[in-house]
């Protein structure tokens, strides 16, 4: 979940909300503000900035500001002419809709590519190379992407398995052993089944590659390496996962291709 979406879904006191409104209005301009200057401009106290930061899961305002500014910079890239949540409307012709869906997918690919870092990708490929079996955990419609990925790996002789039923996922995570690698896919990074599986894997020292959204989430904390997907869709107010699914599919294709190519 984007930090700005998390902010909007969090309950704040009136004085806290006053500070939040200031931060959301200023966006990247808060880089030049300290807790004292923000408190002065909002007629509050510096301690409120600390309280807000901790309420959102950060140790202090400096950590919160860094995460906020990184997200602002990210959101200013790509997707300038289309809304990933509602890419078309009822007045569009069928060809206009077709063009807008194509644009969403193109923007998603560009956006995802900008989030891939060489060292993170290289570490993921090395984990795939040095472990005898890859187990992919996902839920809902992401299971189709996982199944395709596993099918490709099997075709080139790599042992791989995927699980989409909650009971079997938990059972399989408990049966993981030395030499196994897990890839856990969750757009939000907070899917209940995936988090439960990841906690089991972590307790068994099974390395985890997380494929998830940017920002702070539980799955990222539990993983050994995180590959980020484009994070433009809101958790609930969207008509479909056009952007996120395209992004996840791209990440899995990149993992397979790099593994095959090396």
Secondary structure, DSSP 8 states (H G I E B T S, - for coil): --HHHHHHTS---HHHHHHHHHHHHHGGGGGG--HHHHHHHHTS-HHHHHHHHHHTT-SSHHHHHHHHHHHHHHHTSS-SS--SSS---TTS-HHHHHHHHHHHHHHHHHHHHHH--HHHHHHHHHHHHH-SEEEEE--TTHHHHHHHHHHHHHHTT-EEEEE-SHHHHHHHHHH--TTEEEEEEESSS--HHHHHHHHHHHHTT-EEEEEEESS--HHHHH-SEEEEE---S-SSS-S--HHHHHHHHHHHHHHHHHHHH-
